[in-house]
């Protein structure tokens, strides 16, 4: 069976929730070599599927797409109003000292055209992440790591990656923000969108979805 790059977690006539694989763009990038993406692949199975929010190419996990214009409009409103609860799971370098906490640091692009984001106290947009330690461990070679549960209260680009970096704990496998040791520690970016919960835009019911963490 071919690897589709996604697993359908749930679907109905209005929306579809997938577990996106790492390495797959959510939407097309610039240029024909970046045309392959989740929404293009998914439209082969669910005609008219349209993106509501995005996951970075190397971030895996739960993502919801609308199947019609009305659902897309209402789901977009829910995300903009921060009425969608999201949690992520990550492996980070080192042992995070506090069992839980929050990072409240504003973010902006490092430079025009740059993919990287930075903390900037005057020009950055407000960004808030809550975190909880799930596990602390070491690899056989002694490399220390921490598994954390993350709850972003805002949805800035690379928010989780930069906020964890600001704590001194880069996400393992992060080619943009990690040191060579952090990048070499795992074969992929260890960031996964674990859960999504919101009010179904057409039925009014509270719904939640979970994508099991693959690392």
Buried (B, 14 or more C-beta within 10 A) or exposed (E): EEEBBBEEBEBEEBBBBBBBBBEBBBEBEEEEEEEEBBBEBBEEEBEEBBBBBBBBBBBBBBBBBBBBEEBBEBBBEBBEEEEBEBBBBBBBBBEBEEEEEEBEBBBBBBEEEEEEBBBBEEEBEEBBBBBBBBEBEEEEEEBBBBBBBBBBBBBBBBBBBBBBBBBEBBBBBBEBBBEEEBBEBBEBBBBBBBBBBBBBBBEEEEBEBBBEBEB
